[in-house]
Amino acid sequence: MEIEFGSFSYVAVLAFVILGSIWLEVVLRTRVLVRPRRLLLAIVPVVIPFLIWDAYAISQGHWWFDEARILGIYLLFDIPLDELLFFILIPFVSILTLEAVRSVKGWRVGDEVP
């Protein structure tokens, strides 16, 4: 049986990734969401260069998106909203995963409250 998501395909994959990871915040107490400044300092330096790279690749015809699989909402420089969400959510779930491993292993990085 094949499920057809159509224009929600990209967002559906992102939702799957988030649902597969967000529980780590609650169950393992990763404390990622309660430190928004730290989270932004980790994500923004990733988002900006990749958006620039995407904008360039799209403008040169090196990169494109299947319009049948994205929402069809475009930002500046023809970057789909789905792609911006990707650049935000994938680093976010990566941080959640890293913090979950740290929580389970008891690894310290020096910023913990004594």
C-alpha positions in Angstrom: 0.0 0.0 0.0 1.5 3.3 -1.0 0.6 6.5 0.8 0.6 9.7 -1.4 1.5 12.9 0.4 1.8 15.1 -2.7 2.8 18.6 -1.9 3.2 17.7 1.7 6.0 15.1 1.0 8.9 17.3 2.2 7.0 18.6 5.2 5.9 15.0 6.1 9.5 13.8 6.2 10.4 16.8 8.4 7.4 16.0 10.7 8.6 12.4 10.9 12.1 13.5 11.9 10.7 15.9 14.6 8.3 13.3 16.0 11.2 10.8 16.1 13.3 13.1 18.1 11.2 15.6 20.2 10.5 12.9 22.8 14.1 13.1 23.8 13.5 16.5 25.2 10.9 15.2 27.6 12.1 11.6 28.4 15.8 12.3 28.6 15.6 15.9 29.8 18.0 17.2 27.2 17.0 20.8 28.1 17.5 22.0 24.5 14.3 24.0 24.3 14.9 25.7 27.7 18.1 27.2 26.3 16.9 29.1 23.3 19.9 31.4 23.0 22.3 28.5 22.9 20.1 26.8 20.3 20.0 29.8 18.1 23.7 30.3 18.4 24.1 26.7 17.1 21.5 26.8 14.3 21.8 30.3 12.8 25.5 29.9 11.7 24.3 26.8 9.8 21.2 28.2 8.3 22.7 31.4 6.8 25.4 29.9 4.6 23.2 27.1 3.4 20.5 29.5 2.5 23.0 31.5 0.5 24.3 28.4 -1.1 20.8 27.2 -2.0 19.9 30.7 -3.4 23.0 30.6 -5.6 22.4 27.0 -6.8 18.7 27.7 -7.5 19.6 30.9 -9.5 22.1 29.1 -11.6 19.8 26.1 -12.3 22.1 23.7 -10.4 19.4 22.9 -7.8 15.7 22.7 -8.0 12.7 21.3 -6.1 10.0 19.0 -7.3 7.0 21.3 -7.2 4.7 18.3 -6.7 6.4 17.5 -3.4 6.7 20.9 -1.8 4.2 23.3 -0.3 4.7 25.9 -3.1 5.4 28.7 -0.6 8.6 30.5 -1.7 10.8 32.9 0.2 13.3 35.3 -1.1 15.5 34.0 -4.0 13.0 31.3 -4.8 13.9 29.2 -1.7 10.9 27.0 -0.7 9.6 27.3 2.8 10.1 23.6 3.1 13.9 24.0 2.6 14.1 26.7 5.2 12.4 24.4 7.6 14.9 21.7 6.7 17.8 23.9 7.5 16.3 24.8 10.9 14.9 21.4 11.9 17.7 19.1 11.0 20.3 20.9 13.1 17.7 21.1 15.9 17.1 17.3 15.9 20.9 16.7 15.6 21.4 18.8 18.8 18.6 16.9 20.5 20.2 13.7 19.6 23.6 14.8 20.8 22.2 16.1 24.1 20.3 12.8 24.5 23.5 10.8 24.1 25.2 13.2 26.6 22.4 12.7 29.0 22.5 8.9 28.9 26.4 8.8 28.9 26.8 11.5 31.5 29.2 13.4 29.4 29.9 16.9 30.6 30.9 19.9 28.4 31.5 22.4 31.2 28.4 24.5 31.0 26.3 22.5 33.4 25.0 24.1 36.6 26.7 22.5 39.6 
